[in-house]
Amino acid sequence: MTSPAKGNLPEQKLYIHGRYQDALSGRSFETVNPATGEVICSVQVAGAEDVEAAVASAREGFARWSRMSGTERGRVLNKAQRILRERNRDLAILEVLDTGKPIQEAEVVDVISGADCVEYYAGLAASLHGEHMDLGGDFFYTRREPLGICAGIGAWNYPIQIACWKSAPALACGNAMIFKPAELTPLTALKLAEIYTEAGLPDGCFNVVQGFAETGQALTRHPGIAKVSLTGEVGTGKKVMADAAQSLKHVTLELGGKSPLIVFDDADIEHAVNGALLANFYTQGEVCSNGTRVFVQEGLHDAFLARLVEKTKGLKLGDPLDPKTQIGALISREHCEKVLGYIDLGRKEGAEVAVGGGRPENAALARGNFVLPTVFAGCHDDMAIVREEIFGPVLSLLSFKEEEEVIARANATPFGLSAGVFTRDLARAHRVVARLEAGTCWINTYNVTPIEMPFGGVKQSGIGRENGRIAIEHYTQLKSVYVALNGVDSPY
Ligand code: NDP
């Protein structure tokens, strides 16, 4: 693989019908390394005519792929997951250059969790089936059929993982997918497309069209596309759903959150602090499910804060390609300014910066979008930093007295992506999570997302689920076939 680190990554074309093709739009943009501000390469933009070409190609791909058996499809996906694992290191470096996240994360999570997903659905592909029901003479059966051409639209925080989480179940079920990566991170989806082709996926079954919101819109509004799966912000989710409604497409939305992490007095303090760090500073805080509202019960609050501050100070921020780095650069200068704006706002609202609170002083990092991991103490529920998704390394600490009180406060948000509870009292843990309004809850850990476990949000954090067996429901439809064995009596 050519390496952008060595400055030799060529202009990236669109990937349509099993090969790179020049965009008919004639337009391009530059993708930038968030840690240095340097241009990695130029990337071509898919306009409406390119999306048209991608749909025509996907139609052909779908015609072949959907007629293959599940076993054959599983074999192709299995080969793809093996290639992903073989190229883990190179792909992880590319992901680091495009996202600014630490290599110590990308090398063990991003590509591997994508490969896990492709492997999981490769295993399920052969066992997808309908049902037969005897009606005492006549009978009916159901066929589980693919939807057709699906659009996947990705966010920039986990680009290759998101591309795998959408394409693997879609392909396992016999669909074709056209994928639009976020414009800030367009590189690894193209590598995934190359890998699928190498693994034997028929041309047209996985096309990649880079671009901005307008490219996404061309997909969500296209009458030839049967389903859209988006990972992005709540506002984008609403627009996508409205556009998709014009042709009544199936829609899956994985959106933002402002999730609560609740620590009771009896929790193991070390584990709870570790959980809070993972829930706020992994991928420099750019994780949708992060538990950014950390509610700690009064009796443990001060000790928890002291240990949290001590451990946060120990986090190593710096060059994302340095294997020792734990906090990388935020995705863009614009996003960095947004996060810094929230930190200023938190101060103005009266929260106390217990650690962090701005950019690092290191001059060598000045051109990158670095923000210190920040803990705000003394927060109140009505502060903007506590209510709004910041999507950066900013933790808000809140204290509480009673179980009832904290459940009500945790649920007082339009979001409902995730939640966490730390306690040694397992009866309480289950009682509390049963009442939390969240799609995914963790007990005594945080942000663990095995591929077998459904993932998604309730309320405004999303619709539908990714991963696990349930995703099959979102990429297939049932056809009922009634069979009469005894002719037709005429009522006339
Ligand atoms: P955005 O919503 O800005 O963008 C997501 C994708 O949608 C991008 O590819 C974007 O293109 C595209 N897009 C934007 N507008 C439209 C439109 N009108 N029609 C079709 N497509 C459109 O999200 P971010 O990329 O900023 O990602 C961060 C957000 O994603 C956070 O809110 C985070 O919580 C959420 N997220 C949710 C996850 C989950 O599983 N629940 C996981 C990861 C992130 P472009 O990039 O060119 O603007």
Residues whose N, C-alpha, C, O or C-beta is under 5 A from the ligand:
A	BS01	NDP	I153 G154 A155 W156 K180 P181 A182 E183 L184 G211 F212 A213 G216 Q217 T231 G232 E233 V234 T236 K239 E254 L255 G256 G257 C288 S461
